Amino acid sequence: MSLENAPDDVKLAVDLIQLLEEHQLPVETVLSALAIVQRDYEKKRDAASPA
């Protein structure tokens, strides 16, 4: 499968992995930061959802 034809979430994941690997950050730091990002986006999603 060509990345060109991949779904947007896969493209974004590949970009994020590349960015994080370029910075050579410790794995635990990356995982902790990703957990923070996930919580933030879940809050944004939940706030945008009709109650």
Phi and psi restraints in degrees (value plus and minus 20) as a CYANA .aco file:
   2 SER   PHI     -98.1   -58.1
   2 SER   PSI     118.8   158.8
   3 LEU   PHI     -81.3   -41.3
   3 LEU   PSI     -50.1   -10.1
   4 GLU   PHI     -77.3   -37.3
   4 GLU   PSI     -54.9   -14.9
   5 ASN   PHI    -119.2   -79.2
   5 ASN   PSI     -15.6    24.4
   6 ALA   PHI     -93.7   -53.7
   6 ALA   PSI     136.3   176.3
   7 PRO   PHI     -82.9   -42.9
   7 PRO   PSI     136.8   176.8
   8 ASP   PHI     -77.6   -37.6
   8 ASP   PSI     -57.6   -17.6
   9 ASP   PHI     -86.5   -46.5
   9 ASP   PSI     -54.6   -14.6
  10 VAL   PHI     -89.1   -49.1
  10 VAL   PSI     -62.5   -22.5
  11 LYS   PHI     -79.8   -39.8
  11 LYS   PSI     -64.6   -24.6
  12 LEU   PHI     -84.4   -44.4
  12 LEU   PSI     -62.5   -22.5
  13 ALA   PHI     -79.9   -39.9
  13 ALA   PSI     -64.2   -24.2
  14 VAL   PHI     -82.9   -42.9
  14 VAL   PSI     -63.3   -23.3
  15 ASP   PHI     -81.8   -41.8
  15 ASP   PSI     -64.0   -24.0
  16 LEU   PHI     -85.1   -45.1
  16 LEU   PSI     -63.0   -23.0
  17 ILE   PHI     -79.9   -39.9
  17 ILE   PSI     -65.2   -25.2
  18 GLN   PHI     -81.5   -41.5
  18 GLN   PSI     -65.6   -25.6
  19 LEU   PHI     -81.0   -41.0
  19 LEU   PSI     -66.2   -26.2
  20 LEU   PHI     -86.5   -46.5
  20 LEU   PSI     -60.0   -20.0
  21 GLU   PHI     -86.5   -46.5
  21 GLU   PSI     -55.8   -15.8
  22 GLU   PHI     -82.2   -42.2
  22 GLU   PSI     -51.3   -11.3
  23 HIS   PHI    -105.7   -65.7
  23 HIS   PSI     -26.2    13.8
  24 GLN   PHI      28.9    68.9
  24 GLN   PSI      29.4    69.4
  25 LEU   PHI    -103.8   -63.8
  25 LEU   PSI     132.4   172.4
  26 PRO   PHI     -82.0   -42.0
  26 PRO   PSI     123.4   163.4
  27 VAL   PHI     -75.7   -35.7
  27 VAL   PSI     -64.5   -24.5
  28 GLU   PHI     -84.0   -44.0
  28 GLU   PSI     -54.7   -14.7
  29 THR   PHI     -84.6   -44.6
  29 THR   PSI     -64.9   -24.9
  30 VAL   PHI     -82.8   -42.8
  30 VAL   PSI     -67.1   -27.1
  31 LEU   PHI     -83.1   -43.1
  31 LEU   PSI     -60.0   -20.0
  32 SER   PHI     -84.1   -44.1
  32 SER   PSI     -63.7   -23.7
  33 ALA   PHI     -85.1   -45.1
  33 ALA   PSI     -60.2   -20.2
  34 LEU   PHI     -85.0   -45.0
  34 LEU   PSI     -55.6   -15.6
  35 ALA   PHI     -84.3   -44.3
  35 ALA   PSI     -59.3   -19.3
  36 ILE   PHI     -84.2   -44.2
  36 ILE   PSI     -65.4   -25.4
  37 VAL   PHI     -81.5   -41.5
  37 VAL   PSI     -63.8   -23.8
  38 GLN   PHI     -81.0   -41.0
  38 GLN   PSI     -66.0   -26.0
  39 ARG   PHI     -80.8   -40.8
  39 ARG   PSI     -61.2   -21.2
  40 ASP   PHI     -82.2   -42.2
  40 ASP   PSI     -65.3   -25.3
  41 TYR   PHI     -92.5   -52.5
  41 TYR   PSI     -49.9    -9.9
  42 GLU   PHI     -86.9   -46.9
  42 GLU   PSI     -59.1   -19.1
  43 LYS   PHI     -83.6   -43.6
  43 LYS   PSI     -62.3   -22.3
  44 LYS   PHI     -83.3   -43.3
  44 LYS   PSI     -62.9   -22.9
  45 ARG   PHI     -82.4   -42.4
  45 ARG   PSI     -66.0   -26.0
  46 ASP   PHI     -86.7   -46.7
  46 ASP   PSI     -54.7   -14.7
  47 ALA   PHI     -89.5   -49.5
  47 ALA   PSI     -49.8    -9.8
  48 ALA   PHI    -104.2   -64.2
  48 ALA   PSI     -36.9     3.1
  49 SER   PHI     -97.8   -57.8
  49 SER   PSI     118.8   158.8
  50 PRO   PHI     -85.8   -45.8
  50 PRO   PSI     118.5   158.5
